Amino acid sequence: MYRNVIESVDRIQQAKYQGCILAYSMGLGKTLQTLAFLQAVLTSLELNLRTCLVLCPASVVLNWDSEVKEWMAKISQDVALKSFVLDTDNSTKKNQLSVVKDWKESGGVLIMGYSLYLSYCQQAESGKLDRELLTYLRDPGPDILVCDEAHMLKCETGKTLQCVSLINTNARIALTGTPLQNNLNEYYTMVNFVKPALLGSSKEFKIQFLDPIVEGSKKEAARDDVRLMMERSSILRHSLFGCLQIRGASILAKTIPNKTK
């Protein structure tokens, strides 16, 4: 995570949209690993990183808050991260703005649901939201953005992905425990979110990887097509090796075939 998200003290000050994907089966420690990483980098004086925004399904907002508080209670309070929650229980926009300002000033982890963030974006477009609130969240945004259940962003033209992509941040971390259903387009979208341009444009990805891999995976594929598919699959695996970590059922194996003929 450090290699992909931070790389070096100098690099993180200048970079945007570095990141990685943790694709672990449920219960294998995505949240704990992420919190350990955040505690280390957000309390480092040299890195000068202070804030993290966690976007997750509304149903797990309080779970995230509980996890942060539980694990931070086990370490010295001098280096423990503060946890802030933004949800509809912050009854008024004034209260919600106060929470966001406190997070920006104090540093720590702000947790909110995708649905609430999306509603802010929609309200801002219609002029029904004080833009100061969205500005704090989006530009300048957090130093690090964590997207839990990040398979919710798998549609390249989806409104959620479009809104989340507007968040101005140094680095993005995507967490998912859900296989991407053998869909290379969805795979590309996830990787492109954390590492833009790593796999080129969607058109380039289609020509270089998607089309030859799909064609060579067909039962009736010619020997040359199978050979090309294996070659491109190997290149794709190598390209993703650094920024994608898999534990449990191999999403990569399911998504990128390894076929001989």
Residue frames as qw, qx, qy, qz and C-alpha x, y, z in Angstrom:
[[0.000, 0.887, 0.462, 0.000, 0.00, 0.00, 0.00],
 [0.309, -0.787, 0.097, 0.525, 2.80, 2.39, 0.89],
 [0.424, -0.141, 0.583, 0.679, 4.61, 1.77, -2.39],
 [0.189, 0.509, 0.686, 0.485, 1.50, 2.50, -4.46],
 [0.142, -0.890, -0.432, -0.038, -0.14, 5.24, -2.42],
 [0.337, -0.882, 0.092, 0.318, 2.87, 7.17, -1.09],
 [0.792, 0.522, -0.066, 0.310, 5.89, 6.00, -3.10],
 [0.568, 0.053, -0.276, 0.773, 8.14, 8.61, -1.48],
 [0.181, -0.636, -0.382, 0.646, 7.97, 11.75, 0.68],
 [0.017, -0.353, 0.285, 0.891, 8.61, 13.99, -2.32],
 [0.071, -0.167, -0.813, -0.554, 6.31, 12.14, -4.70],
 [0.118, -0.592, -0.790, 0.112, 3.16, 12.26, -2.54],
 [0.072, -0.592, -0.205, 0.776, 3.37, 16.06, -2.27],
 [0.142, 0.376, -0.423, -0.812, 3.09, 16.44, -6.03],
 [0.057, -0.073, -0.931, -0.353, 1.13, 13.41, -7.16],
 [0.607, 0.078, 0.205, -0.764, -2.56, 12.95, -7.74],
 [0.887, 0.177, -0.068, -0.422, -4.51, 9.76, -8.17],
 [0.252, 0.357, -0.894, 0.104, -1.95, 7.26, -7.01],
 [0.707, -0.225, 0.309, -0.595, -3.50, 4.25, -5.39],
 [0.103, 0.192, -0.974, -0.057, -4.19, 0.56, -5.14],
 [0.752, -0.185, -0.269, -0.573, -6.95, -2.06, -4.93],
 [0.199, -0.230, 0.895, -0.327, -7.36, -4.51, -2.05],
 [0.723, 0.006, -0.396, -0.566, -9.51, -7.36, -3.35],
 [0.014, -0.205, 0.912, -0.356, -9.96, -9.62, -0.34],
 [0.464, -0.392, -0.752, -0.257, -12.68, -12.09, 0.44],
 [0.465, -0.714, -0.050, -0.520, -14.87, -11.05, 3.35],
 [0.812, -0.582, 0.029, -0.042, -13.24, -11.32, 6.77],
 [0.861, 0.126, -0.058, 0.490, -9.62, -11.26, 5.59],
 [0.514, -0.556, -0.147, 0.637, -8.77, -7.84, 7.03],
 [0.361, 0.594, 0.291, 0.657, -9.26, -5.12, 4.39],
 [0.251, -0.906, -0.159, -0.300, -10.49, -2.61, 6.98],
 [0.704, -0.655, 0.085, 0.259, -7.81, -3.34, 9.57],
 [0.696, 0.060, 0.259, 0.667, -5.01, -3.22, 7.00],
 [0.199, 0.722, 0.269, 0.606, -6.34, 0.08, 5.69],
 [0.423, -0.891, -0.086, -0.144, -6.62, 1.60, 9.18],
 [0.772, -0.420, 0.139, 0.456, -3.08, 0.49, 10.07],
 [0.541, 0.325, 0.286, 0.721, -1.82, 2.15, 6.90],
 [0.037, -0.835, -0.250, -0.489, -3.81, 5.34, 7.51],
 [0.600, -0.790, -0.052, 0.113, -2.64, 5.61, 11.11],
 [0.739, -0.208, 0.193, 0.611, 0.98, 5.35, 9.96],
 [0.417, 0.352, 0.320, 0.774, 0.85, 7.88, 7.14],
 [0.135, -0.824, -0.318, -0.450, -1.59, 10.44, 8.57],
 [0.577, -0.809, -0.020, 0.112, 0.45, 10.83, 11.75],
 [0.749, 0.001, 0.135, 0.648, 3.77, 11.16, 9.92],
 [0.081, -0.845, -0.044, 0.526, 5.09, 14.72, 10.12],
 [0.285, -0.340, 0.593, 0.672, 7.31, 14.20, 7.07],
 [0.232, 0.353, 0.812, 0.403, 4.47, 13.18, 4.75],
 [0.142, 0.176, 0.096, -0.969, 2.25, 16.14, 5.69],
 [0.393, -0.272, -0.707, -0.521, -0.95, 14.15, 5.13],
 [0.171, -0.095, 0.582, -0.790, -3.79, 14.74, 7.59],
 [0.619, 0.179, 0.294, -0.706, -7.18, 13.77, 6.24],
 [0.013, 0.005, 0.948, 0.319, -8.89, 10.70, 4.82],
 [0.624, 0.108, 0.061, -0.771, -12.42, 10.45, 3.44],
 [0.182, 0.010, 0.982, 0.045, -14.01, 7.01, 3.57],
 [0.603, 0.128, -0.175, -0.768, -16.94, 6.48, 1.20],
 [0.034, -0.016, 0.998, -0.059, -18.95, 3.33, 1.82],
 [0.339, -0.464, -0.698, -0.428, -22.51, 1.99, 1.63],
 [0.352, -0.571, 0.130, -0.730, -24.73, 3.77, 4.16],
 [0.887, -0.343, -0.225, -0.209, -25.35, 0.48, 5.94],
 [0.854, -0.112, -0.253, 0.440, -21.70, 0.20, 7.05],
 [0.118, 0.771, -0.149, 0.607, -20.97, 3.83, 7.98],
 [0.587, -0.690, 0.235, -0.352, -21.38, 3.14, 11.69],
 [0.977, -0.098, 0.039, 0.184, -19.38, -0.09, 11.37],
 [0.602, 0.514, -0.141, 0.595, -16.47, 1.89, 9.99],
 [0.196, -0.769, 0.207, -0.573, -16.76, 4.42, 12.80],
 [0.852, -0.478, 0.139, -0.160, -16.78, 1.62, 15.36],
 [0.919, 0.150, -0.040, 0.363, -13.72, -0.03, 13.75],
 [0.339, 0.671, -0.207, 0.626, -11.75, 3.21, 13.78],
 [0.422, -0.711, 0.248, -0.504, -12.54, 3.92, 17.41],
 [0.957, -0.285, 0.055, -0.031, -11.89, 0.33, 18.51],
 [0.858, 0.202, -0.068, 0.468, -8.44, 0.11, 16.94],
 [0.206, 0.698, -0.187, 0.660, -7.36, 3.65, 17.76],
 [0.626, -0.690, 0.116, -0.346, -8.20, 2.97, 21.42],
 [0.965, -0.168, 0.000, 0.202, -5.50, 0.30, 21.43],
 [0.656, 0.295, -0.071, 0.691, -2.66, 2.72, 20.65],
 [0.305, -0.344, -0.267, 0.847, -1.27, 5.89, 22.20],
 [0.204, 0.838, 0.482, -0.155, -3.74, 8.74, 21.88],
 [0.159, -0.701, 0.259, 0.645, -0.91, 10.97, 20.70],
 [0.019, 0.286, -0.732, -0.619, -0.92, 9.14, 17.37],
 [0.310, 0.396, 0.858, -0.101, -4.52, 7.90, 17.25],
 [0.011, -0.215, -0.494, -0.842, -6.77, 9.09, 14.41],
 [0.356, 0.247, 0.437, -0.788, -10.01, 10.92, 15.10],
 [0.124, 0.311, 0.881, 0.334, -13.17, 9.55, 13.54],
 [0.295, 0.283, 0.130, -0.903, -15.95, 11.76, 12.15],
 [0.269, 0.357, 0.884, 0.136, -19.30, 10.59, 10.79],
 [0.259, 0.228, -0.135, -0.929, -21.40, 12.44, 8.25],
 [0.010, -0.298, -0.928, -0.222, -24.91, 11.07, 7.80],
 [0.241, -0.559, -0.448, -0.654, -28.55, 12.10, 7.80],
 [0.563, -0.618, -0.501, 0.224, -28.55, 12.03, 11.60],
 [0.301, -0.224, -0.070, 0.924, -26.50, 15.24, 11.47],
 [0.260, 0.646, 0.684, -0.219, -29.94, 16.79, 11.26],
 [0.281, 0.921, 0.125, -0.241, -29.15, 20.08, 9.50],
 [0.706, 0.581, -0.046, 0.403, -26.75, 21.19, 6.80],
 [0.101, -0.871, 0.311, -0.366, -25.27, 23.58, 9.38],
 [0.760, -0.490, 0.419, -0.086, -24.40, 20.67, 11.66],
 [0.918, 0.246, 0.208, 0.231, -23.01, 18.68, 8.73],
 [0.420, 0.802, -0.157, 0.396, -20.83, 21.63, 7.69],
 [0.405, -0.787, 0.386, -0.260, -19.55, 21.89, 11.26],
 [0.915, -0.193, 0.347, 0.074, -18.53, 18.22, 11.22],
 [0.786, 0.499, 0.095, 0.352, -16.67, 18.63, 7.92],
 [0.116, 0.883, -0.245, 0.383, -14.88, 21.78, 9.10],
 [0.646, -0.636, 0.397, -0.144, -13.82, 20.06, 12.32],
 [0.937, 0.072, 0.278, 0.199, -12.44, 17.14, 10.29],
 [0.585, 0.707, -0.029, 0.397, -10.50, 19.46, 7.99],
 [0.108, -0.861, 0.318, -0.382, -9.02, 21.40, 10.89],
 [0.684, -0.533, 0.464, -0.181, -8.30, 18.47, 13.22],
 [0.307, 0.429, -0.824, -0.205, -7.37, 15.80, 10.69],
 [0.486, -0.047, 0.807, -0.332, -8.48, 12.19, 10.85],
 [0.052, 0.143, 0.911, 0.385, -11.01, 9.99, 9.10],
 [0.475, 0.212, 0.158, -0.839, -14.38, 11.26, 7.85],
 [0.169, 0.123, 0.967, 0.145, -16.88, 8.50, 7.04],
 [0.491, 0.355, 0.163, -0.779, -19.97, 8.93, 4.88],
 [0.665, 0.281, 0.692, -0.016, -22.19, 6.93, 2.56],
 [0.268, 0.091, 0.608, 0.742, -22.07, 7.02, -1.23],
 [0.014, 0.691, 0.679, 0.246, -25.74, 7.93, -1.30],
 [0.235, -0.861, -0.237, 0.385, -25.25, 11.01, 0.88],
 [0.330, -0.430, 0.366, 0.757, -22.27, 12.20, -1.12],
 [0.202, 0.302, 0.722, 0.589, -24.19, 11.66, -4.35],
 [0.064, -0.824, -0.563, -0.003, -27.13, 13.64, -2.97],
 [0.289, -0.724, 0.019, 0.626, -24.76, 16.52, -2.14],
 [0.282, -0.122, 0.576, 0.757, -23.53, 16.54, -5.73],
 [0.065, 0.539, 0.739, 0.398, -27.09, 16.53, -7.07],
 [0.190, -0.856, -0.408, 0.254, -28.21, 19.27, -4.67],
 [0.323, -0.544, 0.205, 0.747, -25.21, 21.40, -5.62],
 [0.226, 0.157, 0.671, 0.688, -26.09, 21.08, -9.30],
 [0.089, -0.695, -0.640, -0.316, -29.62, 22.30, -8.60],
 [0.053, 0.535, -0.149, 0.830, -28.44, 25.13, -6.32],
 [0.685, -0.590, -0.241, -0.353, -30.02, 23.61, -3.19],
 [0.844, -0.346, -0.189, 0.363, -26.76, 23.01, -1.32],
 [0.184, -0.943, 0.236, 0.143, -24.35, 25.45, 0.25],
 [0.784, 0.532, -0.286, 0.146, -21.31, 24.91, -1.95],
 [0.123, -0.731, 0.588, -0.323, -18.99, 25.40, 1.03],
 [0.806, -0.245, 0.488, -0.228, -19.90, 21.93, 2.27],
 [0.918, 0.363, 0.139, 0.074, -19.16, 20.24, -1.05],
 [0.357, 0.829, -0.363, 0.229, -15.99, 22.31, -1.47],
 [0.417, -0.628, 0.614, -0.235, -14.54, 20.94, 1.77],
 [0.860, -0.020, 0.502, -0.093, -15.29, 17.41, 0.60],
 [0.806, 0.497, 0.290, 0.139, -14.25, 17.77, -3.00],
 [0.602, 0.476, 0.041, 0.639, -11.86, 20.62, -3.76],
 [0.257, 0.486, -0.830, 0.096, -9.61, 20.75, -1.89],
 [0.873, -0.227, -0.309, -0.301, -10.61, 17.24, -0.96],
 [0.806, -0.549, 0.221, 0.017, -9.01, 14.74, 1.42],
 [0.069, -0.685, 0.696, 0.205, -5.36, 13.77, 1.27],
 [0.000, -0.106, 0.980, 0.167, -6.45, 10.14, 0.85],
 [0.694, 0.034, -0.054, -0.717, -9.77, 8.78, -0.45],
 [0.156, -0.089, 0.982, -0.062, -10.87, 5.27, 0.54],
 [0.653, 0.055, -0.249, -0.713, -13.76, 3.70, -1.36],
 [0.357, -0.102, 0.898, -0.237, -15.17, 0.65, 0.40],
 [0.590, 0.437, 0.671, -0.105, -17.27, -1.83, -1.60],
 [0.002, 0.568, -0.329, -0.755, -15.62, -0.16, -4.58],
 [0.231, 0.198, 0.862, 0.405, -17.30, -2.51, -7.07],
 [0.191, 0.772, 0.520, -0.312, -20.12, 0.04, -6.81],
 [0.062, 0.782, -0.222, -0.579, -17.91, 2.21, -9.04],
 [0.559, -0.081, 0.735, 0.374, -17.45, -0.45, -11.74],
 [0.469, 0.700, 0.514, 0.163, -19.65, 1.25, -14.34],
 [0.453, -0.012, 0.144, 0.880, -17.55, 3.80, -16.27],
 [0.076, -0.420, -0.342, -0.837, -20.60, 5.89, -17.16],
 [0.432, -0.598, -0.668, 0.098, -22.30, 5.57, -13.75],
 [0.134, -0.878, -0.067, -0.455, -23.29, 8.70, -11.85],
 [0.734, -0.669, 0.043, 0.110, -21.62, 7.53, -8.63],
 [0.779, -0.038, 0.176, 0.600, -18.24, 7.04, -10.31],
 [0.319, 0.662, 0.194, 0.651, -18.52, 10.36, -12.09],
 [0.351, -0.881, -0.036, -0.316, -19.24, 12.23, -8.84],
 [0.808, -0.523, 0.118, 0.244, -16.59, 10.40, -6.82],
 [0.736, 0.239, 0.170, 0.610, -14.02, 11.07, -9.54],
 [0.100, 0.855, 0.085, 0.502, -14.47, 14.81, -8.95],
 [0.646, -0.755, 0.009, 0.107, -12.89, 14.52, -5.49],
 [0.412, 0.777, -0.381, 0.284, -9.50, 16.22, -5.66],
 [0.805, -0.550, 0.219, -0.030, -7.13, 13.98, -3.73],
 [0.040, -0.693, 0.703, 0.154, -3.53, 12.80, -3.64],
 [0.099, 0.208, -0.969, -0.088, -4.39, 9.11, -3.57],
 [0.768, -0.075, -0.090, -0.630, -7.22, 6.60, -3.90],
 [0.097, -0.194, 0.966, -0.140, -7.62, 3.22, -2.23],
 [0.706, -0.029, -0.305, -0.638, -10.34, 0.85, -3.45],
 [0.276, -0.183, 0.892, -0.306, -11.54, -2.02, -1.28],
 [0.740, 0.100, -0.257, -0.614, -13.65, -4.84, -2.67],
 [0.421, -0.210, 0.866, -0.167, -14.56, -8.36, -1.69],
 [0.727, 0.446, 0.398, -0.337, -16.71, -9.01, -4.73],
 [0.515, -0.009, 0.650, 0.559, -15.42, -10.66, -7.93],
 [0.205, 0.478, -0.131, -0.844, -15.96, -8.53, -10.99],
 [0.729, 0.392, 0.455, -0.328, -18.04, -11.16, -12.76],
 [0.660, 0.091, 0.577, 0.472, -15.54, -11.96, -15.51],
 [0.336, 0.889, 0.296, 0.096, -16.08, -8.51, -17.00],
 [0.643, -0.002, 0.034, 0.765, -12.88, -6.88, -18.23],
 [0.041, 0.684, 0.206, 0.699, -14.64, -3.55, -18.80],
 [0.584, -0.781, -0.133, -0.176, -15.49, -3.44, -15.09],
 [0.824, -0.278, -0.019, 0.494, -11.95, -4.46, -14.26],
 [0.450, 0.389, 0.121, 0.795, -10.58, -1.62, -16.37],
 [0.219, -0.796, -0.190, -0.532, -12.86, 0.92, -14.68],
 [0.739, -0.660, -0.094, 0.097, -11.72, -0.12, -11.19],
 [0.745, -0.122, 0.081, 0.651, -8.02, 0.01, -12.09],
 [0.292, 0.542, 0.215, 0.758, -8.40, 3.27, -13.99],
 [0.387, -0.856, -0.219, -0.264, -10.03, 4.84, -10.93],
 [0.689, -0.675, 0.083, 0.251, -7.02, 4.24, -8.67],
 [0.499, -0.372, 0.455, 0.637, -4.32, 4.46, -11.35],
 [0.536, 0.775, 0.158, -0.294, -5.52, 6.60, -14.26],
 [0.446, 0.775, -0.406, -0.186, -3.64, 5.96, -17.49],
 [0.476, -0.429, 0.767, 0.027, -1.97, 2.77, -16.20],
 [0.566, 0.209, 0.785, 0.139, -3.88, 0.75, -18.78],
 [0.116, 0.072, 0.500, 0.855, -4.33, 3.57, -21.27],
 [0.465, 0.053, -0.008, -0.883, -7.66, 4.90, -22.49],
 [0.713, 0.122, 0.586, -0.365, -10.70, 2.64, -22.57],
 [0.749, 0.601, -0.126, -0.251, -10.31, 2.44, -26.37],
 [0.274, 0.635, -0.719, 0.069, -6.65, 1.44, -26.06],
 [0.424, -0.243, 0.802, -0.344, -7.49, -1.13, -23.39],
 [0.814, 0.321, 0.298, -0.382, -10.17, -2.63, -25.62],
 [0.676, 0.642, -0.343, -0.116, -7.78, -3.02, -28.56],
 [0.197, 0.600, -0.745, 0.214, -4.75, -4.21, -26.60],
 [0.133, -0.177, 0.892, -0.393, -6.38, -6.45, -24.00],
 [0.601, 0.177, 0.484, -0.610, -10.15, -6.87, -24.00],
 [0.749, 0.451, -0.188, -0.448, -10.71, -7.90, -27.62],
 [0.490, 0.427, -0.759, -0.024, -7.82, -10.39, -27.92],
 [0.152, -0.172, 0.861, -0.454, -8.51, -11.92, -24.48],
 [0.666, 0.233, 0.379, -0.598, -12.22, -12.35, -25.19],
 [0.712, 0.483, -0.357, -0.364, -11.59, -13.72, -28.68],
 [0.364, 0.414, -0.827, 0.108, -8.95, -16.17, -27.52],
 [0.318, -0.125, 0.765, -0.545, -11.19, -17.41, -24.70],
 [0.765, 0.198, -0.041, -0.611, -13.88, -18.69, -27.04],
 [0.809, -0.103, 0.578, -0.036, -14.20, -22.46, -27.41],
 [0.787, 0.525, 0.284, 0.157, -13.85, -22.21, -31.17],
 [0.042, -0.929, 0.277, 0.244, -10.82, -19.86, -30.97],
 [0.799, 0.518, -0.260, 0.163, -7.99, -20.53, -33.42],
 [0.827, -0.226, -0.190, 0.478, -4.58, -21.53, -32.09],
 [0.380, 0.338, -0.040, 0.860, -3.09, -18.10, -32.94],
 [0.344, -0.677, -0.140, -0.636, -5.96, -16.35, -31.11],
 [0.824, -0.525, -0.208, 0.047, -5.36, -18.49, -28.02],
 [0.716, 0.012, -0.130, 0.686, -1.64, -17.73, -28.15],
 [0.105, 0.506, 0.030, 0.856, -2.34, -13.98, -28.39],
 [0.590, -0.670, -0.218, -0.393, -4.86, -14.19, -25.55],
 [0.845, -0.381, -0.204, 0.314, -2.30, -15.86, -23.28],
 [0.529, 0.216, -0.060, 0.818, 0.33, -13.30, -24.20],
 [0.131, -0.582, -0.081, -0.798, -1.96, -10.33, -23.48],
 [0.732, -0.601, -0.271, -0.172, -3.26, -11.95, -20.28],
 [0.786, -0.191, -0.209, 0.550, 0.31, -12.32, -19.04],
 [0.281, 0.352, -0.011, 0.893, 1.10, -8.68, -19.83],
 [0.404, -0.644, -0.202, -0.617, -2.06, -7.54, -18.05],
 [0.814, -0.492, -0.285, 0.123, -1.27, -9.60, -14.96],
 [0.648, -0.010, -0.145, 0.747, 2.21, -8.13, -14.88],
 [0.049, 0.509, 0.103, 0.853, 0.87, -4.58, -15.28],
 [0.563, -0.631, -0.179, -0.503, -1.54, -5.02, -12.36],
 [0.763, -0.123, -0.545, 0.327, 0.82, -6.92, -10.07],
 [0.321, 0.130, -0.387, 0.855, 1.99, -3.85, -8.18],
 [0.254, -0.181, 0.123, -0.942, -1.32, -2.07, -7.58],
 [0.778, -0.196, -0.246, -0.544, -3.71, -5.00, -7.06],
 [0.028, -0.294, 0.894, -0.337, -3.54, -7.29, -4.04],
 [0.746, -0.143, -0.398, -0.515, -5.80, -10.34, -3.92],
 [0.114, -0.217, 0.891, -0.382, -6.57, -12.60, -0.98],
 [0.619, 0.240, 0.591, -0.458, -9.08, -15.40, -1.04],
 [0.702, 0.475, 0.522, 0.097, -10.79, -16.36, -4.29],
 [0.387, -0.245, 0.365, 0.811, -8.64, -15.11, -7.14],
 [0.397, 0.766, 0.255, -0.436, -10.55, -12.38, -8.90],
 [0.116, 0.675, -0.531, -0.499, -7.71, -12.02, -11.35],
 [0.205, -0.110, 0.948, 0.217, -7.80, -15.70, -12.26],
 [0.375, 0.533, 0.734, -0.193, -11.54, -15.56, -12.80],
 [0.289, 0.839, 0.100, -0.450, -11.37, -12.41, -14.85],
 [0.291, 0.723, -0.544, -0.312, -8.31, -13.09, -16.96],
 [0.987, 0.049, 0.055, -0.141, -8.31, -16.61, -18.39],
 [0.184, -0.631, 0.738, 0.149, -5.26, -18.84, -18.39],
 [0.888, 0.278, 0.242, -0.275, -6.10, -21.25, -21.17],
 [0.213, -0.458, 0.761, 0.407, -3.93, -23.66, -23.09],
 [0.812, 0.430, 0.157, -0.363, -4.72, -25.36, -26.37]]
